Structures are given as structure tokens and as C-alpha cells.
Amino acid sequence: MATVLVTGGTGHLGRDVVARLKPSHHVRVLARSPGSDPDVEWIRGDLATGEGITAAVSGSQVIVHAATLSPAARRGFLLPVDFWRSPPEVDVDGTRRLLAAAVHTGVTHFAYVSIVGVDRARIPYMRVKHTAEELVRAGQVPWSILRATQFHWLTDRMLGKAARLPVVPLPTDLRTQPADSRDFADYLARRVVEGPGGQCVDFGGPEVLTLGELLATWQQIRGRQRRLLRVPVPSAVERAARDLTCPDGNRGTITWAEWLRTHPPE
Ligand SMILES: NC(=O)c1ccc[n+]([C@@H]2O[C@H](COP(=O)([O-])OP(=O)(O)OC[C@H]3O[C@@H](n4cnc5c(N)ncnc54)[C@H](OP(=O)(O)O)[C@@H]3O)[C@@H](O)[C@H]2O)c1
């Protein structure tokens, strides 16, 4: 049974990946706060400091690198600082450390989780992810890079935060393609079985929806009615948002409405 190290295995996607891999692999998770699942080998560590990396990588054949640090995703809304800087300690420095350890311990597949459009997007978090992709491509370990569109949980968190305001300001015409992390975890798990695939086909949700449509569905299912303030955006921003979708890519099946009906608000 191959040993697969999952970084970020306590996160939204990582939990789904661990669940998919457990029946057929020995799964290790490097985590700052290890969990209690007895079917997982927990290794305490921190990608930002390097703690635990050697122990976690040693003896692993595959690494699924799904850890990330996005302050905006954590808080559920953007601040001006997010357009200026994103911390690189986990996504860039942590990736570099993992790759260095993997070269010396015979890892045969490094699967890096990324985001659709990172090569074109300008916001700092996306630039950080793109830098990490470049490290993976330039490294000596056979690799896959798998990019996904925004996950439902994050869209839900952001709308929930926005709806705390009496009026929700929203660029309603921007296009999105929200995806379920379980669908993407299936895609990732198949890649683990198939082996290194280089730059894999982008993965997106089943529907391309405008932000206005997302909010309407969210309000209806969450039972929260807020007044909407339509924010016009320049066409360059509309194009940039379109770059974060992949209508021609690989598509999941779980829709935004289905996800909302089966997940309570945070
Ligand atoms: N969210 C989206 O919409 C989306 C869309 C496309 C692709 N992605 C990508 O999918 C991957 C997973 O995202 P997610 O949505 O599952 O994020 P998430 O729920 O925020 O999970 C992030 C994970 O990274 C771990 N982590 C953070 N700092 C760490 C550190 N210093 N050392 C070790 N682990 C650390 C977290 O552990 P702690 O609990 O210790 O913080 C957590 O397990 C990322 O690569 C992300 O860029 C996300």
C-alpha cells in the first residue's frame, strides 16, 4: 500500500482528499494541530517553519500538497492589504521545503493543488500560488499540478460575511464557476492512482453563474434577504474574473444550490 502524505489534510479540500485515499492508501497528514482519526498517521509539523517535514516526507511515495495560507479566505472578506501582499511562508517557502525533502527521500509523485487562472491573475495570493507552481515545475520530483475554481465553502463564507451589512455591494455581472471540494478530491485521488500528469486539465464546477445569480440562490436557500447594491466594474475586471473559470475544463457535478441545501451556515 503506497504511503501518501497530504499537507493541508485538516482543511476543507484536504479532509475530502484524505477520505477518498484512506480505503486504498496509507495516509499521512502533516498538521499543526493533528486530528484524532486512527486510520490516519498524524505528524505534527508546520510548513512555515519546517518542523516535521523530514519525518512526514520520509517513506512517502506521493505528496498531495493542499496546504495554503490565504488570510482573505480565513476571514471571509478582502481588505486593502490583500491587493498588496500575501504571506509566502506556507505556499512558497513550505513548497520549497517539501520539494527539497522529497528529492532526497525518493518521492515519485508531487501533486500540487492550485487555482484556475493563477498564471493570469494579478492579486498577490494568486501570484504566490503561481510562484509555488513554478517551483514544482522546476523541481526534480515528477509532478502534477491540478487547478480548481473557487470552492463552495469559500463562496458561502464570503456571502455570509457580506450579508452582515444592511446592503450588499456586489459586482453582480462577474462570472464564477463554483466547485465542490469533494468533486475535486475525486479528481485528485484519480491522479494519485494514475501517477504524475504534469499540468492537468483545469477543474471547475458544473455551472457558470454570475455573482448576482450566486447571491440570489444563497438568499433563497439561506433565508436571508439583504438589499443589493450593484457595483459596476470595468471590462478588464470582467475579463479577469472570466480567467478564473474553465467552462471547457473538467467539471464536477455538485451544484451551488445542492451544496447549500446540504451544508448549514458557518
Ligand atoms: N478555497 C478555494 O476556493 C480553493 C479553490 C481552488 C483551489 N484551492 C486550493 O486548494 C487547496 C486547499 O484549500 P482549502 O480551501 O482546503 O483551504 P483551507 O480549508 O484553508 O485549508 C488550508 C490547510 O492548510 C493548512 N495550513 C495552513 N498553514 C499551515 C502551516 N503553516 N503548516 C501546515 N499546514 C498549514 C491548514 O491547517 P491549519 O488548520 O493548521 O491552519 C489547513 O489544513 C489550497 O492549495 C488552495 O489554494 C482552494
The ligand as a Tripos MOL2 file, in Angstrom:
@<TRIPOS>MOLECULE
LIG
   48    52     1     0     0
SMALL
NO_CHARGES

@<TRIPOS>ATOM
      1 N1        -10.8180   27.5200   -1.2850 N.am      1 LIG1
      2 C1        -10.9500   27.6150   -2.5990 C.2       1 LIG1
      3 O1        -11.9140   28.2000   -3.1190 O.2       1 LIG1
      4 C2         -9.8950   26.9900   -3.4960 C.ar      1 LIG1
      5 C3        -10.1320   26.9340   -4.8810 C.ar      1 LIG1
      6 C4         -9.1720   26.3430   -5.7010 C.ar      1 LIG1
      7 C5         -8.0080   25.8190   -5.1530 C.ar      1 LIG1
      8 N2         -7.8110   25.9260   -3.8090 N.ar      1 LIG1
      9 C6         -6.5710   25.3780   -3.2580 C.3       1 LIG1
     10 O2         -6.9310   24.1820   -2.5680 O.3       1 LIG1
     11 C7         -6.0020   23.9670   -1.5050 C.3       1 LIG1
     12 C8         -6.7770   23.7320   -0.2170 C.3       1 LIG1
     13 O3         -7.6010   24.8390    0.0360 O.3       1 LIG1
     14 P1         -8.7630   24.7710    1.1350 P.3       1 LIG1
     15 O4         -9.9180   25.5050    0.5670 O.co2     1 LIG1
     16 O5         -8.9350   23.3800    1.6050 O.co2     1 LIG1
     17 O6         -8.0900   25.6570    2.2760 O.3       1 LIG1
     18 P2         -8.2930   25.5850    3.8790 P.3       1 LIG1
     19 O7         -9.5930   24.9770    4.2250 O.co2     1 LIG1
     20 O8         -7.9760   26.9690    4.3620 O.co2     1 LIG1
     21 O9         -7.1470   24.5940    4.3520 O.3       1 LIG1
     22 C9         -5.8050   25.0010    4.4280 C.3       1 LIG1
     23 C10        -4.9920   23.9120    5.0920 C.3       1 LIG1
     24 O10        -3.6190   24.3290    5.1190 O.3       1 LIG1
     25 C11        -3.1280   24.1010    6.4400 C.3       1 LIG1
     26 N3         -2.0470   25.0080    6.8060 N.ar      1 LIG1
     27 C12        -2.0750   26.3540    6.8770 C.ar      1 LIG1
     28 N4         -0.9110   26.8210    7.3430 N.ar      1 LIG1
     29 C13        -0.1180   25.7320    7.5660 C.ar      1 LIG1
     30 C14         1.2050   25.5690    8.0440 C.ar      1 LIG1
     31 N5          1.9620   26.6230    8.4220 N.pl3     1 LIG1
     32 N6          1.7180   24.3210    8.1400 N.ar      1 LIG1
     33 C15         0.9610   23.2430    7.7950 C.ar      1 LIG1
     34 N7         -0.3160   23.3400    7.3300 N.ar      1 LIG1
     35 C16        -0.8370   24.5770    7.2160 C.ar      1 LIG1
     36 C17        -4.3320   24.3490    7.3260 C.3       1 LIG1
     37 O11        -4.1080   23.8070    8.6030 O.3       1 LIG1
     38 P3         -4.4660   24.6300    9.9500 P.3       1 LIG1
     39 O12        -5.8040   24.1040   10.3240 O.co2     1 LIG1
     40 O13        -3.3840   24.2680   10.8960 O.co2     1 LIG1
     41 O14        -4.4720   26.0720    9.6120 O.co2     1 LIG1
     42 C18        -5.4100   23.6180    6.5410 C.3       1 LIG1
     43 O15        -5.3510   22.2450    6.7970 O.3       1 LIG1
     44 C19        -5.0700   25.1910   -1.4980 C.3       1 LIG1
     45 O16        -3.9350   24.8910   -2.2440 O.3       1 LIG1
     46 C20        -5.8850   26.2500   -2.2220 C.3       1 LIG1
     47 O17        -5.0800   27.2330   -2.8450 O.3       1 LIG1
     48 C21        -8.7320   26.4740   -2.9600 C.ar      1 LIG1
@<TRIPOS>BOND
     1     1     2 1
     2     2     3 2
     3     2     4 1
     4     4     5 ar
     5     4    48 ar
     6     5     6 ar
     7     6     7 ar
     8     7     8 ar
     9     8     9 1
    10     8    48 ar
    11     9    10 1
    12     9    46 1
    13    10    11 1
    14    11    12 1
    15    11    44 1
    16    12    13 1
    17    13    14 1
    18    14    15 2
    19    14    16 1
    20    14    17 1
    21    17    18 1
    22    18    19 2
    23    18    20 1
    24    18    21 1
    25    21    22 1
    26    22    23 1
    27    23    24 1
    28    23    42 1
    29    24    25 1
    30    25    26 1
    31    25    36 1
    32    26    27 ar
    33    26    35 ar
    34    27    28 ar
    35    28    29 ar
    36    29    30 ar
    37    29    35 ar
    38    30    31 1
    39    30    32 ar
    40    32    33 ar
    41    33    34 ar
    42    34    35 ar
    43    36    37 1
    44    36    42 1
    45    37    38 1
    46    38    39 2
    47    38    40 1
    48    38    41 1
    49    42    43 1
    50    44    45 1
    51    44    46 1
    52    46    47 1
@<TRIPOS>SUBSTRUCTURE
     1 LIG1         1 GROUP 0 **** ****
